[in-house]
């Protein structure tokens, strides 16, 4: 089901009109005001790393990553599977690379950090209606209604679609690898086991997470 949903979203993404996205970017006119709110869990859940991001971060600080939250699968033995890594956060919920409201790896920051707050994916609203989400945290930080040139808007739109395509391709590759792994090892996803193990984890227990990276799974043991 999740694999089919990702495939459908990829088709929808490719069909989304560039002109519409460019118009939204120009209308929003976002400009960073250096508040650093977007670099905290108060405003953003986590920073998901694409494969190229992961290679880069491992060169900078190999201990700065952890399995991305919201694991997609759990087999009958209680092993979790997730489609990639995320950046770790500090105790106050800010990004591990944030110091005095400044990014210490700004020139090598992940793709999504370079694009933020722009995005283009399907997301359910509070009432469960699934619609396109083009902007994150609108009016919660930064400045708006600044002038953005046509050329810059086109560049931003192109990079947004590049990121979202890469994200969905990584998801699809993960699901295909998981399918092969499950078939080979006679495994199956069991939601009741998923829920049970997450309850144990929330109370301080350990879980094993297999993280998709570079076409394979890397094993990590986590304790809350």
DRENPA-3360 file (N, C-alpha, C; in nm, 2 decimals, always signed):
BEGIN
1 = XXXXXXXX = +0.08/-0.12/+0.00/+0.00/+0.00/+0.00/+0.09/+0.13/+0.00 ~ +0.19/+0.13/+0.09/+0.27/+0.25/+0.10/+0.35/+0.27/-0.03 ~ +0.40/+0.16/-0.09/+0.48/+0.16/-0.21/+0.39/+0.22/-0.33 ~ +0.27/+0.17/-0.33/+0.18/+0.22/-0.44/+0.15/+0.37/-0.42 ~ +0.13/+0.41/-0.29/+0.10/+0.55/-0.27/+0.22/+0.64/-0.31 ~ +0.34/+0.59/-0.28/+0.46/+0.67/-0.32/+0.47/+0.68/-0.47 ~ +0.44/+0.57/-0.54/+0.45/+0.57/-0.69/+0.34/+0.66/-0.75 ~ +0.22/+0.67/-0.69/+0.12/+0.76/-0.73/+0.16/+0.90/-0.71;
9 = XXXXXXXX = +0.22/+0.93/-0.60/+0.26/+1.06/-0.57/+0.37/+1.11/-0.66 ~ +0.46/+1.02/-0.70/+0.56/+1.05/-0.80/+0.50/+1.09/-0.93 ~ +0.40/+1.02/-0.97/+0.33/+1.05/-1.10/+0.27/+1.19/-1.09 ~ +0.20/+1.21/-0.98/+0.13/+1.34/-0.95/+0.23/+1.46/-0.95 ~ +0.35/+1.43/-0.89/+0.45/+1.53/-0.88/+0.50/+1.57/-1.02 ~ +0.53/+1.47/-1.10/+0.58/+1.50/-1.23/+0.48/+1.58/-1.32 ~ +0.35/+1.56/-1.29/+0.24/+1.62/-1.36/+0.21/+1.76/-1.31 ~ +0.26/+1.79/-1.19/+0.22/+1.92/-1.13/+0.28/+2.04/-1.22;
17 = XXXXXXXX = +0.20/+2.13/-1.25/+0.25/+2.24/-1.34/+0.36/+2.33/-1.28 ~ +0.47/+2.34/-1.36/+0.57/+2.43/-1.31/+0.53/+2.57/-1.29 ~ +0.44/+2.62/-1.38/+0.39/+2.75/-1.37/+0.32/+2.78/-1.24 ~ +0.24/+2.68/-1.20/+0.16/+2.70/-1.07/+0.26/+2.71/-0.95 ~ +0.36/+2.63/-0.95/+0.46/+2.63/-0.84/+0.53/+2.76/-0.84 ~ +0.58/+2.81/-0.96/+0.65/+2.93/-0.97/+0.56/+3.05/-0.92 ~ +0.44/+3.05/-0.96/+0.34/+3.15/-0.91/+0.33/+3.16/-0.76 ~ +0.32/+3.04/-0.70/+0.31/+3.03/-0.55/+0.44/+3.09/-0.48;
25 = XXXXXXXX = +0.56/+3.05/-0.54/+0.68/+3.10/-0.49/+0.69/+3.25/-0.49 ~ +0.65/+3.31/-0.60/+0.65/+3.45/-0.62/+0.55/+3.52/-0.52 ~ +0.44/+3.46/-0.51/+0.33/+3.52/-0.42/+0.38/+3.51/-0.27 ~ +0.44/+3.40/-0.23/+0.48/+3.39/-0.09/+0.60/+3.48/-0.07 ~ +0.69/+3.49/-0.16/+0.80/+3.58/-0.15/+0.88/+3.57/-0.02 ~ +0.92/+3.44/+0.02/+0.98/+3.42/+0.15/+1.13/+3.47/+0.15 ~ +1.16/+3.53/+0.26/+1.30/+3.57/+0.28/+1.34/+3.54/+0.43 ~ +1.45/+3.47/+0.44/+1.50/+3.43/+0.57/+1.54/+3.55/+0.66;
33 = XXXXXXXX = +1.50/+3.55/+0.78/+1.53/+3.66/+0.87/+1.63/+3.62/+0.98 ~ +1.69/+3.50/+0.96/+1.79/+3.44/+1.05/+1.74/+3.41/+1.19 ~ +1.61/+3.38/+1.21/+1.56/+3.35/+1.34/+1.60/+3.21/+1.39 ~ +1.63/+3.12/+1.29/+1.67/+2.98/+1.32/+1.56/+2.89/+1.38 ~ +1.44/+2.94/+1.37/+1.33/+2.86/+1.42/+1.31/+2.73/+1.34 ~ +1.34/+2.74/+1.21/+1.32/+2.62/+1.13/+1.42/+2.51/+1.16 ~ +1.52/+2.54/+1.24/+1.63/+2.45/+1.28/+1.60/+2.38/+1.41 ~ +1.47/+2.39/+1.46/+1.44/+2.33/+1.59/+1.32/+2.24/+1.57;
41 = XXXXXXXX = +1.30/+2.15/+1.67/+1.19/+2.06/+1.66/+1.06/+2.13/+1.70 ~ +1.07/+2.25/+1.76/+0.95/+2.33/+1.79/+0.87/+2.36/+1.66 ~ +0.94/+2.37/+1.55/+0.88/+2.41/+1.42/+0.89/+2.30/+1.32 ~ +0.99/+2.21/+1.33/+1.01/+2.10/+1.23/+1.04/+1.97/+1.30 ~ +0.98/+1.87/+1.25/+0.99/+1.74/+1.31/+1.13/+1.68/+1.30 ~ +1.19/+1.67/+1.18/+1.32/+1.61/+1.16/+1.37/+1.65/+1.03 ~ +1.50/+1.64/+1.01/+1.57/+1.66/+0.88/+1.60/+1.53/+0.81 ~ +1.52/+1.49/+0.71/+1.55/+1.37/+0.64/+1.66/+1.38/+0.55;
49 = XXXXXXXX = +1.75/+1.28/+0.54/+1.87/+1.29/+0.46/+1.86/+1.20/+0.33 ~ +1.87/+1.27/+0.22/+1.88/+1.19/+0.09/+2.02/+1.12/+0.09 ~ +2.04/+1.03/+0.00/+2.17/+0.96/-0.01/+2.29/+1.05/-0.02 ~ +2.28/+1.15/-0.10/+2.39/+1.24/-0.12/+2.41/+1.32/+0.01 ~ +2.30/+1.36/+0.08/+2.32/+1.43/+0.20/+2.39/+1.34/+0.30 ~ +2.35/+1.21/+0.31/+2.41/+1.12/+0.41/+2.56/+1.11/+0.39 ~ +2.60/+1.09/+0.26/+2.75/+1.08/+0.23/+2.82/+1.21/+0.28 ~ +2.76/+1.32/+0.26/+2.82/+1.45/+0.30/+2.83/+1.46/+0.45;
57 = XXXXXXXX = +2.72/+1.43/+0.52/+2.72/+1.44/+0.67/+2.81/+1.35/+0.73 ~ +2.82/+1.23/+0.68/+2.92/+1.13/+0.73/+3.06/+1.18/+0.72 ~ +3.09/+1.26/+0.62/+3.23/+1.31/+0.61/+3.25/+1.42/+0.71 ~ +3.14/+1.50/+0.74/+3.15/+1.61/+0.83/+3.16/+1.56/+0.98 ~ +3.06/+1.47/+1.01/+3.04/+1.43/+1.15/+2.97/+1.30/+1.14 ~ +3.04/+1.19/+1.15/+2.98/+1.05/+1.13/+2.87/+1.02/+1.24 ~ +2.88/+1.09/+1.35/+2.79/+1.05/+1.46/+2.67/+1.15/+1.47 ~ +2.65/+1.22/+1.36/+2.54/+1.32/+1.36/+2.41/+1.27/+1.31;
65 = XXXXXXXX = +2.40/+1.14/+1.28/+2.28/+1.08/+1.22/+2.22/+0.98/+1.31 ~ +2.09/+0.96/+1.28/+2.01/+0.86/+1.35/+1.90/+0.81/+1.26 ~ +1.84/+0.69/+1.28/+1.73/+0.65/+1.19/+1.62/+0.75/+1.19 ~ +1.57/+0.78/+1.07/+1.46/+0.87/+1.06/+1.34/+0.81/+1.14 ~ +1.26/+0.90/+1.20/+1.14/+0.85/+1.27/+1.03/+0.80/+1.18 ~ +0.93/+0.74/+1.24/+0.81/+0.69/+1.17/+0.85/+0.58/+1.08 ~ +0.90/+0.47/+1.14/+0.94/+0.35/+1.06/+0.83/+0.30/+0.98 ~ +0.86/+0.26/+0.86/+0.75/+0.22/+0.76/+0.71/+0.08/+0.79;
73 = XXXXXXXX = +0.80/-0.01/+0.83/+0.76/-0.15/+0.85/+0.82/-0.21/+0.98 ~ +0.75/-0.32/+1.02/+0.80/-0.40/+1.13/+0.77/-0.55/+1.10 ~ +0.87/-0.63/+1.11/+0.84/-0.77/+1.08/+0.79/-0.85/+1.21 ~ +0.76/-0.97/+1.19/+0.70/-1.05/+1.30/+0.80/-1.07/+1.42 ~ +0.93/-1.05/+1.40/+1.02/-1.06/+1.50/+1.05/-0.93/+1.58 ~ +0.98/-0.82/+1.54/+1.00/-0.70/+1.61/+1.11/-0.61/+1.55 ~ +1.16/-0.64/+1.43/+1.26/-0.56/+1.37/+1.19/-0.45/+1.29 ~ +1.24/-0.32/+1.30/+1.18/-0.21/+1.23/+1.26/-0.18/+1.11;
81 = XXXXXXXX = +1.20/-0.12/+1.01/+1.26/-0.08/+0.88/+1.22/+0.06/+0.85 ~ +1.32/+0.14/+0.81/+1.30/+0.28/+0.77/+1.38/+0.32/+0.65 ~ +1.33/+0.42/+0.58/+1.38/+0.45/+0.44/+1.50/+0.54/+0.44 ~ +1.55/+0.58/+0.56/+1.67/+0.66/+0.56/+1.70/+0.71/+0.70 ~ +1.81/+0.80/+0.70/+1.85/+0.86/+0.82/+1.80/+1.01/+0.83 ~ +1.81/+1.06/+0.96/+1.78/+1.20/+0.98/+1.90/+1.26/+1.07 ~ +1.90/+1.39/+1.07/+2.00/+1.45/+1.16/+1.96/+1.44/+1.31 ~ +2.06/+1.42/+1.39/+2.03/+1.42/+1.54/+2.00/+1.56/+1.58;
89 = XXXXXXXX = +1.94/+1.57/+1.70/+1.91/+1.70/+1.76/+1.98/+1.71/+1.89 ~ +1.99/+1.83/+1.94/+2.05/+1.86/+2.07/+1.94/+1.84/+2.18 ~ +1.97/+1.85/+2.31/+1.88/+1.82/+2.41/+1.76/+1.92/+2.41 ~ +1.79/+2.04/+2.36/+1.68/+2.14/+2.35/+1.60/+2.13/+2.23 ~ +1.62/+2.03/+2.14/+1.55/+2.01/+2.02/+1.60/+2.08/+1.90 ~ +1.71/+2.15/+1.91/+1.77/+2.22/+1.80/+1.86/+2.13/+1.72 ~ +1.88/+2.16/+1.60/+1.97/+2.08/+1.51/+2.11/+2.06/+1.57 ~ +2.17/+1.95/+1.56/+2.30/+1.92/+1.61/+2.41/+2.01/+1.56;
97 = XXXXXXXX = +2.38/+2.07/+1.44/+2.48/+2.16/+1.38/+2.45/+2.31/+1.41 ~ +2.35/+2.34/+1.49/+2.31/+2.48/+1.52/+2.39/+2.53/+1.64 ~ +2.45/+2.65/+1.63/+2.52/+2.71/+1.74/+2.49/+2.86/+1.73 ~ +2.43/+2.91/+1.84/+2.40/+3.05/+1.85/+2.32/+3.10/+1.73 ~ +2.22/+3.02/+1.69/+2.13/+3.05/+1.58/+2.20/+3.05/+1.44 ~ +2.31/+2.99/+1.43/+2.38/+2.98/+1.30/+2.42/+2.84/+1.27 ~ +2.40/+2.80/+1.15/+2.44/+2.66/+1.10/+2.59/+2.65/+1.09 ~ +2.65/+2.55/+1.15/+2.79/+2.54/+1.15/+2.84/+2.46/+1.02;
105 = XXXXXXXX = +2.75/+2.41/+0.94/+2.78/+2.34/+0.82/+2.70/+2.41/+0.70 ~ +2.68/+2.53/+0.71/+2.59/+2.60/+0.61/+2.62/+2.57/+0.47 ~ +2.75/+2.57/+0.43/+2.79/+2.54/+0.29/+2.77/+2.40/+0.25 ~ +2.75/+2.31/+0.35/+2.73/+2.17/+0.32/+2.60/+2.11/+0.38 ~ +2.51/+2.20/+0.41/+2.38/+2.16/+0.47/+2.30/+2.08/+0.38 ~ +2.21/+1.99/+0.43/+2.13/+1.90/+0.35/+2.04/+1.98/+0.25 ~ +2.00/+1.90/+0.15/+1.92/+1.96/+0.04/+1.79/+2.03/+0.09 ~ +1.72/+1.96/+0.18/+1.59/+2.02/+0.23/+1.62/+2.15/+0.31;
113 = XXXXXXXX = +1.73/+2.16/+0.37/+1.76/+2.28/+0.45/+1.78/+2.40/+0.35 ~ +1.84/+2.37/+0.23/+1.86/+2.47/+0.13/+1.73/+2.52/+0.07 ~ +1.64/+2.43/+0.06/+1.51/+2.47/+0.00/+1.41/+2.53/+0.10 ~ +1.41/+2.49/+0.22/+1.31/+2.53/+0.32/+1.28/+2.68/+0.32 ~ +1.15/+2.72/+0.32/+1.03/+2.64/+0.36/+0.96/+2.59/+0.24 ~ +1.02/+2.59/+0.12/+0.95/+2.54/+0.00/+0.95/+2.39/-0.01 ~ +0.84/+2.33/-0.05/+0.83/+2.18/-0.07/+0.71/+2.16/-0.16 ~ +0.69/+2.03/-0.20/+0.58/+2.00/-0.29/+0.55/+1.85/-0.27;
121 = XXXXXXXX = +0.46/+1.83/-0.17/+0.42/+1.69/-0.15/+0.28/+1.68/-0.10 ~ +0.21/+1.57/-0.12/+0.08/+1.55/-0.08/+0.07/+1.52/+0.07 ~ -0.01/+1.59/+0.14/-0.02/+1.58/+0.29/-0.16/+1.60/+0.34 ~ -0.20/+1.52/+0.44/-0.34/+1.53/+0.49/-0.35/+1.65/+0.59 ~ -0.46/+1.73/+0.58/-0.48/+1.84/+0.67/-0.54/+1.78/+0.80 ~ -0.58/+1.88/+0.89/-0.64/+1.84/+1.02/-0.77/+1.76/+1.00 ~ -0.83/+1.77/+0.89/-0.96/+1.70/+0.87/-0.94/+1.58/+0.78 ~ -0.82/+1.55/+0.75/-0.79/+1.42/+0.68/-0.79/+1.44/+0.53;
129 = XXXXXXXX = -0.81/+1.56/+0.48/-0.82/+1.58/+0.33/-0.67/+1.59/+0.28 ~ -0.64/+1.51/+0.18/-0.51/+1.51/+0.12/-0.50/+1.62/+0.01 ~ -0.40/+1.71/+0.03/-0.38/+1.82/-0.07/-0.23/+1.84/-0.08 ~ -0.20/+1.92/-0.18/-0.06/+1.96/-0.20/-0.02/+2.06/-0.09 ~ +0.10/+2.03/-0.04/+0.16/+2.13/+0.05/+0.29/+2.19/-0.01 ~ +0.28/+2.32/-0.04/+0.40/+2.38/-0.11/+0.49/+2.46/-0.02 ~ +0.43/+2.51/+0.09/+0.51/+2.59/+0.19/+0.49/+2.53/+0.33 ~ +0.60/+2.53/+0.40/+0.60/+2.48/+0.54/+0.61/+2.60/+0.64;
137 = XXXXXXXX = +0.54/+2.59/+0.75/+0.55/+2.69/+0.85/+0.51/+2.83/+0.81 ~ +0.42/+2.85/+0.72/+0.38/+2.98/+0.66/+0.34/+3.07/+0.77 ~ +0.40/+3.19/+0.77/+0.38/+3.30/+0.87/+0.42/+3.27/+1.01 ~ +0.50/+3.16/+1.03/+0.55/+3.13/+1.16/+0.69/+3.18/+1.18 ~ +0.76/+3.21/+1.07/+0.90/+3.25/+1.08/+0.94/+3.32/+0.95 ~ +1.04/+3.39/+0.95/+1.09/+3.45/+0.82/+1.00/+3.57/+0.78 ~ +1.04/+3.63/+0.66/+0.96/+3.74/+0.61/+0.90/+3.70/+0.48 ~ +0.79/+3.76/+0.45/+0.71/+3.73/+0.33/+0.68/+3.85/+0.24;
145 = XXXXXXXX = +0.64/+3.81/+0.12/+0.60/+3.91/+0.02/+0.71/+4.00/-0.03 ~ +0.83/+3.94/-0.02/+0.95/+4.00/-0.08/+0.95/+3.98/-0.23 ~ +1.02/+4.06/-0.31/+1.03/+4.04/-0.45/+1.13/+3.93/-0.49 ~ +1.08/+3.84/-0.56/+1.17/+3.73/-0.61/+1.16/+3.73/-0.76 ~ +1.27/+3.73/-0.83/+1.28/+3.74/-0.97/+1.22/+3.62/-1.04 ~ +1.18/+3.63/-1.16/+1.13/+3.51/-1.24/+1.24/+3.40/-1.24 ~ +1.36/+3.44/-1.27/+1.47/+3.34/-1.28/+1.49/+3.27/-1.15 ~ +1.49/+3.34/-1.04/+1.51/+3.28/-0.91/+1.40/+3.19/-0.88;
153 = XXXXXXXX = +1.27/+3.23/-0.91/+1.16/+3.15/-0.88/+1.16/+3.02/-0.96 ~ +1.21/+3.03/-1.09/+1.22/+2.91/-1.17/+1.32/+2.81/-1.11 ~ +1.43/+2.87/-1.07/+1.54/+2.78/-1.01/+1.49/+2.71/-0.88 ~ +1.42/+2.79/-0.79/+1.36/+2.73/-0.67/+1.26/+2.62/-0.71 ~ +1.18/+2.64/-0.80/+1.08/+2.54/-0.84/+1.14/+2.42/-0.90 ~ +1.25/+2.44/-0.98/+1.32/+2.32/-1.03/+1.38/+2.24/-0.92 ~ +1.44/+2.31/-0.82/+1.51/+2.24/-0.71/+1.41/+2.17/-0.62 ~ +1.29/+2.23/-0.60/+1.19/+2.16/-0.52/+1.15/+2.03/-0.58;
161 = XXXXXXXX = +1.12/+2.03/-0.71/+1.08/+1.91/-0.78/+1.20/+1.81/-0.78 ~ +1.32/+1.85/-0.79/+1.44/+1.76/-0.79/+1.44/+1.69/-0.65 ~ +1.43/+1.77/-0.55/+1.43/+1.71/-0.41/+1.32/+1.61/-0.39 ~ +1.20/+1.65/-0.42/+1.08/+1.56/-0.40/+1.09/+1.44/-0.48 ~ +1.14/+1.45/-0.61/+1.16/+1.32/-0.69/+1.26/+1.23/-0.62 ~ +1.37/+1.29/-0.58/+1.48/+1.21/-0.51/+1.43/+1.14/-0.39 ~ +1.35/+1.22/-0.31/+1.29/+1.16/-0.19/+1.20/+1.04/-0.22 ~ +1.11/+1.06/-0.32/+1.02/+0.95/-0.35/+1.09/+0.83/-0.42;
169 = XXXXXXXX = +1.19/+0.86/-0.50/+1.27/+0.75/-0.56/+1.34/+0.67/-0.44 ~ +1.39/+0.74/-0.34/+1.45/+0.67/-0.23/+1.35/+0.59/-0.16 ~ +1.23/+0.64/-0.14/+1.12/+0.56/-0.08/+1.09/+0.43/-0.16 ~ +1.08/+0.45/-0.29/+1.04/+0.34/-0.37/+1.15/+0.23/-0.37 ~ +1.28/+0.28/-0.37/+1.39/+0.18/-0.37/+1.39/+0.11/-0.23 ~ +1.36/+0.18/-0.13/+1.35/+0.12/+0.01/+1.24/+0.01/+0.01 ~ +1.12/+0.04/-0.04/+1.01/-0.06/-0.04/+1.05/-0.18/-0.13 ~ +1.11/-0.16/-0.24/+1.15/-0.27/-0.32/+1.26/-0.36/-0.25;
177 = XXXXXXXX = +1.35/-0.30/-0.19/+1.45/-0.37/-0.11/+1.39/-0.45/+0.00 ~ +1.30/-0.38/+0.07/+1.23/-0.45/+0.18/+1.14/-0.57/+0.13 ~ +1.08/-0.55/+0.02/+1.00/-0.66/-0.04/+1.09/-0.78/-0.07 ~ +1.21/-0.76/-0.13/+1.30/-0.87/-0.16/+1.35/-0.93/-0.03 ~ +1.38/-0.85/+0.07/+1.43/-0.90/+0.20/+1.33/-0.98/+0.27 ~ +1.20/-0.93/+0.27/+1.10/-1.00/+0.34/+1.07/-1.14/+0.27 ~ +1.07/-1.14/+0.14/+1.04/-1.27/+0.06/+1.15/-1.37/+0.09 ~ +1.28/-1.32/+0.08/+1.39/-1.41/+0.10/+1.39/-1.47/+0.24;
185 = XXXXXXXX = +1.36/-1.39/+0.34/+1.37/-1.44/+0.48/+1.23/-1.48/+0.54 ~ +1.13/-1.49/+0.46/+1.00/-1.53/+0.50/+0.94/-1.44/+0.61 ~ +0.95/-1.31/+0.59/+0.91/-1.21/+0.68/+0.78/-1.15/+0.64 ~ +0.71/-1.08/+0.73/+0.59/-1.01/+0.69/+0.57/-0.89/+0.79 ~ +0.51/-0.79/+0.74/+0.48/-0.67/+0.83/+0.36/-0.71/+0.92 ~ +0.38/-0.68/+1.05/+0.27/-0.71/+1.14/+0.25/-0.59/+1.23 ~ +0.13/-0.52/+1.21/+0.11/-0.40/+1.28/+0.10/-0.41/+1.43 ~ +0.04/-0.53/+1.47/+0.03/-0.55/+1.62/+0.17/-0.56/+1.68;
193 = XXXXXXXX = +0.26/-0.62/+1.61/+0.40/-0.63/+1.67/+0.46/-0.49/+1.67 ~ +0.44/-0.41/+1.56/+0.49/-0.27/+1.55/+0.44/-0.20/+1.67 ~ +0.31/-0.20/+1.70/+0.25/-0.13/+1.81/+0.31/-0.17/+1.95 ~ +0.32/-0.30/+1.96/+0.37/-0.36/+2.09/+0.52/-0.31/+2.12 ~ +0.60/-0.32/+2.01/+0.74/-0.29/+2.03/+0.76/-0.14/+2.05 ~ +0.67/-0.06/+1.99/+0.68/+0.09/+2.01/+0.64/+0.12/+2.16 ~ +0.55/+0.05/+2.21/+0.51/+0.07/+2.35/+0.63/+0.04/+2.44 ~ +0.70/-0.07/+2.41/+0.81/-0.11/+2.49/+0.92/+0.00/+2.48;
201 = XXXXXXXX = +0.94/+0.05/+2.36/+1.04/+0.15/+2.33/+1.01/+0.28/+2.41 ~ +0.89/+0.32/+2.41/+0.85/+0.44/+2.48/+0.87/+0.43/+2.63 ~ +0.88/+0.31/+2.68/+0.91/+0.29/+2.83/+1.05/+0.26/+2.86 ~ +1.14/+0.28/+2.75/+1.28/+0.26/+2.78/+1.34/+0.13/+2.72 ~ +1.26/+0.05/+2.65/+1.32/-0.07/+2.60/+1.40/-0.05/+2.47 ~ +1.47/-0.15/+2.43/+1.55/-0.14/+2.30/+1.47/-0.19/+2.18 ~ +1.50/-0.13/+2.07/+1.45/-0.18/+1.94/+1.56/-0.18/+1.84 ~ +1.54/-0.27/+1.74/+1.64/-0.29/+1.63/+1.58/-0.22/+1.51;
209 = XXXXXXXX = +1.65/-0.13/+1.45/+1.60/-0.06/+1.33/+1.70/-0.09/+1.22 ~ +1.65/-0.13/+1.10/+1.73/-0.15/+0.98/+1.70/-0.03/+0.89 ~ +1.81/+0.04/+0.87/+1.80/+0.17/+0.80/+1.84/+0.15/+0.65 ~ +1.76/+0.19/+0.56/+1.79/+0.18/+0.42/+1.90/+0.28/+0.38 ~ +2.01/+0.23/+0.33/+2.12/+0.32/+0.29/+2.20/+0.26/+0.18 ~ +2.22/+0.33/+0.07/+2.31/+0.28/-0.04/+2.27/+0.15/-0.09 ~ +2.14/+0.12/-0.10/+2.09/+0.00/-0.15/+2.08/-0.12/-0.06 ~ +2.11/-0.10/+0.07/+2.11/-0.21/+0.16/+2.06/-0.16/+0.30;
217 = XXXXXXXX = +2.05/-0.25/+0.40/+2.01/-0.22/+0.53/+2.12/-0.21/+0.63 ~ +2.13/-0.11/+0.71/+2.22/-0.10/+0.82/+2.15/-0.11/+0.95 ~ +2.20/-0.19/+1.03/+2.14/-0.22/+1.16/+2.18/-0.12/+1.27 ~ +2.08/-0.07/+1.34/+2.10/+0.02/+1.46/+2.01/-0.03/+1.57 ~ +2.07/-0.03/+1.69/+2.00/-0.05/+1.82/+1.97/+0.08/+1.88 ~ +1.84/+0.10/+1.91/+1.80/+0.23/+1.97/+1.74/+0.21/+2.11 ~ +1.76/+0.30/+2.20/+1.69/+0.30/+2.33/+1.65/+0.45/+2.35 ~ +1.52/+0.47/+2.39/+1.47/+0.60/+2.40/+1.54/+0.68/+2.52;
% end
